[in-house]
């Protein structure tokens, strides 16, 4: 009998659900419907995951929370063997498929996998390695909020046109997306928002730190290189996690903390726990506001807020949302399973003829890691993600052309109407020139404005990135923004003020590659910008152009910025041929999506303005390539 499978590979737990002609239901995954996201390498070099991994006793052979490390170049070491996060996630997916096939007597016809809405193209591309390594060829990717909303539409009847905010707080990430109910499904409005490293795992650490404080730091003093004390630390952490979960239904709990010199009891009330996590919850509420603003909606235009993810069951979440938005806050019957159930519903809509046949062998070796740091004079190309797409389809490697289907639930008639409207608009309206380029036929010169007159010019958008958020793009926005190591804002003088306190980058990027390769046909073409150095860079700094990661070209500019006078605006022109001469092996100038990126390894502060590319820079003396460093 035909059935489809939806899988939610979470940071802390994994859930699965199946869709068949008889309906959609969850799959029991040991030990308790959902299975823990854990991998363990046994003494026999067998990689096990989920419930089977709970029996492992050697911390050096165990990995948890590896979803957070997806895309990192450094491997995860288990028992001396290296694994990528994708390889461990693939092993877990393979084990889930094996359990589902055992229950249903055969493989699913199609699999729908979910991922955070805030993941950019780089993380999504890395995620496609997971089904590939698991031996799955016919799959679809969908965002977690869209899957959650799809299930909620089935569980609680909503009317077409209803606008809801999905608040998805899981074990490791937070996502929020504004959706409009349409034809029994949902369409994304605006840009999804989210916060990396925000979820139940982080609340666990917050509560653990509080318990440690109350036992005078005895927990942090445990020597985790000692097997016995490492075991005590894991036991204490498990007790704290259980206490956090109990506080969702109990007003207070008492934890008996096992320590080398005897157990000590610590009591925590729900009110005390609320105070510990209230700043984090406030950040998620602000993210909902940003998501609504991106959809050009006021809070009062929302019909409801839908909760998803296990951590959304914390009572403070619903309280804060109801207080802030004054709208109904609704919880699905099974918040831990909501995303998987929604993915299964989406699998049910399309019944491909090809049947998945997972490979027989287990995933044991790590696949090739992302590119290693470049040669001297070039920084590793860090992938700045494009603005989050508003629609996704099956990756090219995942299905043939006949099986590709839109992930948004729209009717054929609606699609036809949209196409007709677009064609009429194109036919009736004159086509404007590309927004980023201004042509000058009389002298065969042209220019692409990136940031001028205090505005980031379409189609470009400004972003920040750092190691802490896995280089996920943080939009700069009209009020500025920051990561842990870099902050940026646009001041009243039309300057982009950027301050680095550690390794980070600022960049301008479009959602799609732009036609800028013709600039490289002009020997005098250059990247031009005004810069006022407030604090010279202390470490390596590079200026880069990127063309869909890992395609990039970069030049070192540390010495250039150090030579410039402090607190004085200077116009700098860097010949584009300098980038072409220092390009990586995958350089493709016809696919440029990031025409300006500054990556600094240490402290640095500068103000940038009037950033553009031009084929005619006669008014500015370009910096010779050999004098950049």
ZAMARGU-4260 file (C-alpha; in steps of 0.2 Angstrom, whole numbers, plus 5000, padded with zeros to 4 digits):
<rodrens>
0) 5000/5000/5000 | 5006/5017/4995 | 5012/5029/5009 | 5022/5044/5011 | 5034/5049/5025
5) 5037/5066/5034 | 5052/5068/5045 | 5057/5081/5057 | 5076/5080/5061 | 5077/5091/5076
10) 5091/5097/5087 | 5086/5087/5102 | 5073/5075/5095 | 5067/5067/5079 | 5049/5064/5074
15) 5041/5055/5060 | 5024/5053/5053 | 5016/5043/5038 | 5002/5047/5026 | 4992/5034/5018
20) 4975/5032/5010 | 4968/5029/5028 | 4975/5045/5035 | 4990/5053/5043 | 4997/5047/5060
25) 5013/5048/5070 | 5026/5034/5069 | 5032/5027/5086 | 5050/5029/5087 | 5059/5022/5102
30) 5060/5026/5116 | 5045/5037/5117 | 5037/5041/5100 | 5050/5054/5097 | 5068/5048/5097
35) 5083/5058/5104 | 5095/5066/5091 | 5110/5056/5097 | 5124/5047/5088 | 5136/5034/5096
40) 5151/5025/5089 | 5152/5008/5098 | 5168/4999/5102 | 5165/4988/5086 | 5165/5004/5076
45) 5146/5003/5073 | 5137/5020/5072 | 5120/5019/5081 | 5108/5033/5084 | 5092/5037/5093
50) 5087/5025/5108 | 5101/5013/5104 | 5114/5027/5107 | 5107/5030/5124 | 5116/5014/5130
55) 5133/5021/5126 | 5143/5026/5141 | 5159/5034/5134 | 5156/5053/5131 | 5170/5053/5118
60) 5160/5042/5107 | 5144/5051/5108 | 5138/5066/5099 | 5122/5077/5102 | 5115/5093/5095
65) 5125/5090/5079 | 5111/5098/5068 | 5118/5114/5074 | 5135/5110/5066 | 5128/5107/5049
70) 5140/5115/5036 | 5155/5118/5048 | 5171/5113/5041 | 5178/5105/5056 | 5173/5087/5059
75) 5164/5079/5074 | 5176/5066/5082 | 5169/5050/5089 | 5181/5037/5095 | 5195/5045/5085
80) 5185/5044/5069 | 5179/5060/5060 | 5161/5063/5055 | 5152/5078/5047 | 5136/5084/5054
85) 5127/5079/5038 | 5134/5061/5040 | 5127/5059/5058 | 5110/5066/5052 | 5110/5054/5038
90) 5114/5040/5049 | 5099/5045/5060 | 5088/5047/5045 | 5093/5030/5039 | 5088/5022/5056
95) 5071/5031/5056 | 5068/5024/5038 | 5073/5007/5044 | 5060/5007/5058 | 5046/5014/5047
100) 5050/5001/5034 | 5049/4987/5047 | 5032/4993/5053 | 5025/4996/5036 | 5033/4981/5027
105) 5041/4992/5014 | 5049/5008/5009 | 5039/5024/5008 | 5035/5031/4991 | 5041/5049/4995
110) 5049/5058/5009 | 5047/5076/5015 | 5061/5083/5026 | 5059/5099/5036 | 5072/5112/5040
115) 5072/5129/5049 | 5065/5143/5038 | 5080/5154/5042 | 5092/5143/5034 | 5100/5152/5019
120) 5106/5143/5003 | 5122/5137/5010 | 5114/5127/5025 | 5100/5121/5013 | 5113/5115/5001
125) 5122/5106/5015 | 5106/5098/5021 | 5103/5090/5004 | 5118/5079/5008 | 5108/5071/5022
130) 5096/5062/5011 | 5109/5058/4998 | 5120/5050/5011 | 5105/5040/5018 | 5102/5033/5000
135) 5086/5043/4997 | 5083/5049/4979 | 5065/5055/4979 | 5062/5068/4992 | 5056/5086/4995
140) 5062/5099/5007 | 5050/5111/5016 | 5052/5124/5030 | 5047/5119/5047 | 5034/5133/5050
145) 5025/5129/5033 | 5024/5111/5039 | 5017/5116/5056 | 5004/5127/5048 | 4999/5113/5036
150) 4996/5101/5050 | 4987/5115/5060 | 4975/5118/5045 | 4970/5099/5046 | 4969/5098/5065
155) 4959/5115/5068 | 4948/5121/5053 | 4954/5138/5047 | 4946/5148/5034 | 4955/5153/5017
160) 4963/5170/5019 | 4966/5168/5038 | 4983/5175/5042 | 4993/5167/5056 | 5010/5168/5064
165) 5019/5151/5067 | 5030/5152/5082 | 5041/5137/5081 | 5052/5135/5097 | 5061/5118/5096
170) 5076/5111/5104 | 5090/5121/5095 | 5082/5135/5084 | 5068/5147/5084 | 5058/5151/5068
175) 5043/5162/5065 | 5034/5164/5049 | 5018/5173/5044 | 5007/5162/5033 | 4990/5164/5024
180) 4979/5149/5024 | 4975/5145/5006 | 4967/5130/4998 | 4970/5119/5014 | 4988/5124/5014
185) 4998/5139/5018 | 5008/5152/5008 | 5022/5162/5016 | 5020/5181/5018 | 5036/5192/5020
190) 5052/5185/5026 | 5054/5172/5039 | 5063/5177/5055 | 5072/5166/5067 | 5086/5165/5080
195) 5100/5152/5079 | 5105/5144/5096 | 5088/5148/5103 | 5078/5133/5110 | 5076/5120/5124
200) 5095/5116/5124 | 5099/5134/5128 | 5086/5134/5142 | 5094/5118/5149 | 5111/5127/5149
205) 5103/5142/5158 | 5095/5132/5171 | 5110/5121/5174 | 5120/5137/5176 | 5108/5143/5189
210) 5108/5126/5198 | 5128/5127/5198 | 5127/5144/5206 | 5116/5138/5220 | 5129/5124/5224
215) 5143/5136/5224 | 5150/5131/5207 | 5152/5113/5212 | 5145/5107/5195 | 5157/5117/5184
220) 5172/5111/5195 | 5169/5093/5190 | 5183/5086/5180 | 5175/5080/5164 | 5191/5071/5158
225) 5188/5059/5173 | 5176/5046/5168 | 5167/5046/5184 | 5165/5064/5186 | 5160/5066/5167
230) 5146/5053/5171 | 5141/5064/5186 | 5140/5079/5175 | 5129/5070/5162 | 5117/5064/5176
235) 5116/5081/5183 | 5112/5088/5166 | 5098/5075/5163 | 5091/5079/5180 | 5090/5098/5176
240) 5082/5094/5159 | 5069/5084/5168 | 5066/5099/5180 | 5064/5111/5166 | 5051/5100/5158
245) 5042/5097/5175 | 5041/5116/5177 | 5029/5117/5163 | 5016/5108/5173 | 5022/5110/5191
250) 5024/5127/5201 | 5041/5121/5208 | 5053/5107/5208 | 5067/5100/5218 | 5083/5093/5211
255) 5094/5082/5221 | 5111/5086/5213 | 5123/5071/5215 | 5141/5078/5219 | 5157/5069/5224
260) 5155/5075/5242 | 5137/5070/5243 | 5120/5075/5236 | 5113/5093/5238 | 5095/5098/5235
265) 5091/5114/5225 | 5073/5120/5223 | 5067/5130/5208 | 5050/5138/5206 | 5042/5142/5189
270) 5043/5160/5192 | 5062/5159/5195 | 5064/5149/5179 | 5053/5162/5170 | 5065/5176/5175
275) 5080/5166/5169 | 5073/5164/5151 | 5062/5180/5150 | 5076/5189/5140 | 5077/5175/5127
280) 5058/5174/5125 | 5058/5193/5123 | 5069/5191/5108 | 5058/5178/5100 | 5043/5190/5102
285) 5053/5204/5093 | 5056/5192/5079 | 5038/5189/5077 | 5036/5208/5075 | 5049/5208/5062
290) 5041/5194/5052 | 5024/5203/5053 | 5033/5220/5047 | 5041/5211/5033 | 5024/5205/5027
295) 5018/5223/5029 | 5006/5218/5042 | 5001/5226/5059 | 5000/5214/5074 | 4981/5217/5074
300) 4980/5210/5057 | 4985/5193/5063 | 4971/5181/5066 | 4980/5169/5078 | 4998/5164/5083
305) 5001/5145/5082 | 5014/5137/5093 | 5025/5122/5087 | 5040/5114/5094 | 5042/5106/5111
310) 5049/5121/5119 | 5034/5131/5115 | 5025/5122/5129 | 5034/5132/5142 | 5019/5142/5149
315) 5029/5159/5148 | 5029/5158/5129 | 5010/5158/5127 | 5008/5171/5141 | 5021/5183/5133
320) 5013/5181/5116 | 4995/5184/5122 | 5001/5199/5131 | 5011/5207/5117 | 4999/5203/5102
325) 4982/5202/5110 | 4978/5187/5098 | 4973/5169/5101 | 4988/5158/5105 | 4984/5141/5099
330) 4994/5125/5102 | 4992/5109/5092 | 4987/5093/5100 | 5005/5086/5098 | 5017/5101/5098
335) 5033/5089/5097 | 5025/5080/5082 | 5017/5095/5073 | 5031/5098/5060 | 5032/5079/5056
340) 5013/5077/5054 | 5013/5093/5043 | 5027/5086/5032 | 5017/5069/5030 | 5002/5079/5025
345) 5012/5087/5011 | 5019/5070/5006 | 5001/5064/5004 | 4997/5077/4991 | 5009/5070/4979
350) 5011/5052/4975 | 5027/5049/4965 | 5028/5033/4956 | 5046/5030/4961 | 5049/5020/4977
355) 5063/5024/4988 | 5076/5011/4991 | 5088/5015/5004 | 5106/5009/5002 | 5110/4994/5012
360) 5126/5000/5020 | 5127/5012/5035 | 5135/5029/5035 | 5151/5027/5044 | 5164/5039/5036
365) 5162/5057/5035 | 5160/5065/5018 | 5171/5078/5011 | 5171/5093/5022 | 5168/5110/5016
370) 5182/5120/5008 | 5198/5122/5018 | 5205/5139/5021 | 5213/5146/5006 | 5231/5150/5001
375) 5240/5164/5009 | 5233/5181/5004 | 5216/5174/5003 | 5203/5171/5016 | 5192/5156/5016
380) 5176/5160/5006 | 5163/5161/5020 | 5146/5158/5012 | 5134/5174/5015 | 5117/5167/5013
385) 5105/5174/5001 | 5088/5182/5007 | 5077/5167/5012 | 5067/5161/4997 | 5048/5162/4998
390) 5046/5145/4989 | 5056/5129/4988 | 5055/5114/4976 | 5064/5098/4976 | 5083/5100/4973
395) 5088/5095/4955 | 5097/5079/4962 | 5082/5074/4971 | 5069/5071/4957 | 5067/5072/4938
400) 5058/5085/4930 | 5042/5076/4930 | 5042/5074/4949 | 5046/5092/4954 | 5031/5100/4962
405) 5028/5117/4970 | 5029/5116/4989 | 5015/5129/4991 | 4998/5123/4990 | 4990/5133/4976
410) 4977/5127/4964 | 4980/5126/4945 | 4968/5139/4941 | 4976/5151/4954 | 4993/5148/4945
415) 4986/5151/4928 | 4978/5167/4934 | 4994/5173/4941 | 5004/5169/4925 | 4991/5178/4915
420) 4992/5193/4926 | 5011/5194/4925 | 5011/5192/4906 | 4998/5206/4904 | 5008/5217/4915
425) 5024/5214/4905 | 5015/5217/4889 | 5007/5233/4895 | 5021/5241/4905 | 5038/5247/4898
430) 5053/5237/4904 | 5064/5247/4916 | 5083/5246/4915 | 5091/5234/4928 | 5090/5243/4944
435) 5108/5240/4948 | 5116/5247/4932 | 5115/5263/4923 | 5120/5262/4905 | 5129/5276/4896
440) 5129/5272/4877 | 5138/5287/4872 | 5155/5282/4880 | 5151/5263/4882 | 5153/5264/4901
445) 5142/5259/4914 | 5140/5258/4933 | 5131/5247/4946 | 5126/5256/4962 | 5127/5246/4977
450) 5125/5258/4992 | 5123/5276/4988 | 5114/5291/4996 | 5112/5281/5012 | 5102/5267/5004
455) 5106/5250/4999 | 5101/5249/4981 | 5089/5235/4974 | 5092/5221/4971 | 5105/5221/4984
460) 5102/5219/5003 | 5114/5221/5018 | 5119/5207/5029 | 5131/5203/5044 | 5138/5186/5048
465) 5150/5178/5061 | 5156/5161/5067 | 5143/5161/5081 | 5128/5160/5070 | 5137/5149/5057
470) 5138/5164/5045 | 5119/5164/5043 | 5114/5181/5036 | 5108/5194/5048 | 5099/5208/5039
475) 5105/5225/5043 | 5089/5234/5041 | 5084/5252/5044 | 5088/5252/5062 | 5105/5242/5060
480) 5109/5225/5068 | 5123/5215/5076 | 5130/5198/5079 | 5142/5193/5093 | 5157/5201/5084
485) 5151/5213/5071 | 5138/5227/5071 | 5132/5239/5058 | 5120/5254/5055 | 5116/5267/5043
490) 5118/5285/5050 | 5110/5301/5045 | 5125/5306/5034 | 5122/5291/5023 | 5136/5280/5029
495) 5136/5262/5033 | 5145/5261/5050 | 5153/5245/5054 | 5162/5239/5070 | 5171/5223/5072
500) 5176/5215/5089 | 5181/5199/5082 | 5180/5188/5066 | 5165/5193/5056 | 5159/5200/5039
505) 5147/5213/5032 | 5141/5211/5014 | 5129/5216/5000 | 5120/5202/4992 | 5105/5199/4980
510) 5094/5184/4980 | 5099/5179/4962 | 5115/5180/4952 | 5116/5197/4943 | 5123/5201/4925
515) 5139/5209/4930 | 5152/5199/4921 | 5153/5212/4907 | 5162/5223/4920 | 5177/5211/4919
520) 5178/5214/4900 | 5184/5232/4904 | 5202/5233/4910 | 5199/5249/4919 | 5184/5243/4928
525) 5184/5245/4947 | 5175/5243/4964 | 5174/5260/4971 | 5169/5266/4989 | 5172/5279/5001
530) 5179/5274/5018 | 5182/5283/5034 | 5193/5272/5045 | 5189/5275/5064 | 5200/5261/5071
535) 5212/5252/5059 | 5211/5233/5058 | 5221/5223/5070 | 5220/5207/5060 | 5219/5200/5042
540) 5205/5209/5033 | 5199/5205/5015 | 5188/5212/5002 | 5179/5199/4992 | 5167/5196/4978
545) 5156/5180/4978 | 5147/5171/4965 | 5136/5158/4974 | 5147/5149/4987 | 5160/5142/4986
550) 5164/5153/4971 | 5173/5168/4976 | 5188/5180/4973 | 5196/5190/4987 | 5210/5202/4990
555) 5219/5207/5006 | 5216/5225/5011 | 5223/5225/5029 | 5238/5236/5025 | 5227/5247/5014
560) 5216/5251/5028 | 5230/5253/5040 | 5238/5266/5028 | 5223/5277/5026 | 5222/5292/5038
565) 5211/5289/5053 | 5194/5299/5054 | 5196/5306/5036 | 5185/5300/5022 | 5195/5293/5007
570) 5188/5286/4990 | 5196/5269/4986 | 5195/5261/4969 | 5200/5243/4968 | 5203/5236/4950
575) 5191/5222/4947 | 5206/5213/4938 | 5214/5211/4956 | 5199/5200/4960 | 5200/5190/4944
580) 5219/5187/4947 | 5215/5181/4965 | 5200/5170/4961 | 5196/5153/4967 | 5196/5138/4956
585) 5177/5139/4954 | 5176/5157/4949 | 5161/5162/4939 | 5159/5181/4936 | 5143/5178/4927
590) 5135/5172/4943 | 5140/5186/4955 | 5127/5188/4969 | 5138/5196/4982 | 5148/5211/4974
595) 5155/5218/4990 | 5160/5209/5006 | 5172/5214/5020 | 5179/5201/5031 | 5189/5205/5046
600) 5198/5193/5058 | 5199/5205/5073 | 5194/5222/5079 | 5191/5236/5065 | 5179/5250/5064
605) 5175/5260/5048 | 5161/5270/5039 | 5158/5265/5021 | 5148/5275/5008 | 5145/5277/4989
610) 5149/5259/4985 | 5148/5255/4967 | 5156/5246/4952 | 5161/5256/4937 | 5170/5254/4920
615) 5175/5272/4920 | 5184/5278/4936 | 5195/5291/4928 | 5191/5303/4943 | 5199/5291/4955
620) 5216/5284/4955 | 5214/5265/4957 | 5225/5256/4970 | 5238/5245/4960 | 5234/5226/4964
625) 5252/5224/4971 | 5249/5238/4984 | 5233/5231/4992 | 5243/5221/5005
</rodrens>
